[in-house]
């Protein structure tokens, strides 16, 4: 298991960052709220029925898990997974930017969307460059890659 190319490195780096931010959020969700520009209210001062910490914990767990998926995908060169992430990370950028524009989230929250878009562009660009550098018969979906190894 090793990282073989630029697209793998984009996935690995994103995975490590997602994992670490998820870990921070699991340990102290208020830190992430602060980083994202949300007002931080001490837990003792939160109203009954305020599930902000529960939501941040759930989001952090998702980030933690997603980070692990990305790292494992990069170490196993799962190109199809890389390709799947590009459009969905772009959608994440659009949704997160929209909630800021609509005033539902603070401007600092744009950082998450920009991070997602930058990752999508980096991974998509790397995948494209790698596909252009392959011999003509191997450019499609990676299936030829396995055939070339066997043949």
N, C-alpha and C positions, 0 to 999 in steps of 0.2 A: 504494500500500500504506500503510494507516494503521489505527490502532485506532479503532473506531467507537463502542464502548459499554463499559459496566461489565464485562460478561462477557469482552470482549476484554482489558481491563486485568488482570483476575484471571489470565488465561492468560499474558499477557505478563510480569507480575511473577513468577509461579511459574516461568516459563521462564528468566528471567534468573537467579533464585536457583539453580535446578537446574543451569544452565550453569556459574555461578561455583563452586558447590560441587563439581561434577564436575571443573572445571579445577584446583581446589585439590587434590582427591584424585589427579589424574593427576600433579601436580607433587610432592606430598608426602602420600602416603596416611596417614602417621602423624598428620597434623593432624586428619583426619577421624575416625580412631580415637579420638583424644583428645576431640574435640568430642562424640562419641557415648557417651563414658564407658567405653570399652574400655581395658584396660591396654595401654600402648605398650611394646613390646619392641624394642630396637634391632635392626636387620637382622642385624648380625654375631652377635647372641646367639640368633637364631631357630634352632630345630632343623631338621635336614634334613627335608623333607616338610611344613614349615609353609608353607602357601600363603596366609596372611593377606594379605600385600601383593599377591599376584596377584589375590585375590578383591576387595580394595579397589580395585585398578586397574580391574578389569572393571566393578565397580559404578559407579566414577567415570566410566568411559567411557559407560556407559548413562545416567547422570545428565547428562553433557555433551551427548550426542545428544538425549535427551528434552527438555532445555532448549531446544535449537535447534528441535525440532519444535513446541514450545509457542509460541515466539516467532514462527516462520513462520505457524503457524495463526492466531495473534492478528493478525498484520499482513495476513493474507488473509481474515479474518473467516470461518473455517471452523467454523461453529456446530455442525455434526454432530460434529466432533472434540471440541469443548468438551463436548457432551452425553455422548459416550462416556467421557470422563475421570471424570465425577462418580461413577458407581458403582464404578469400579475404584480410584479414590483412596480411597473409603470402605472397600473390601476391604483395601487396603494398611494403612489405620489399624487394622482389626480384626486382621490378621495380625501387625503389628508390636507391637500392644498385647498380644496373646496371648503372643508370645515373651518379653516382659518379665514378664508375670504368671507364666509357667512357669519363670522364672529362667534362661532361655537368654541373655538380654541384660540389660545394666545399665539402671537406671531412666532415665538420660539418653537412652536410645534411644527412649523414649516421645516425645521431641521430634519425631522424624521422623514418627511416626504422627499426632501432633497437627497437624503442619504439613500433612500430606496431608488430614486431615479438614477443617481450616480452609479449605484451598484448595477442596475439594469443596463445602463449604457455601457459600463465597463465590461460586464459579462457578455452582452450582446455583441459588442465590438470585437471582443476577443474571440468569441465563437465564429463570427464572420471571417475574421482574419485567418483563423485556423482552417476554416473550410476552403478558403481561397488558396491556401498553401498545400492542400492535399492533392495527390494525383487525381485526375478526372474521374476515375472509376470509384473512388472512395469518398466523394463529396456529399453524398446524400444524407443518410441518417446514422452512420456509424455501423450499419449492418455489414457493409463491405469491409470494414475494419476487422471484424471477426473472421470473415471469409479469407481475407488476405493473410491473417495469422495462421489459419489452418492450411491454406493452399500453398 
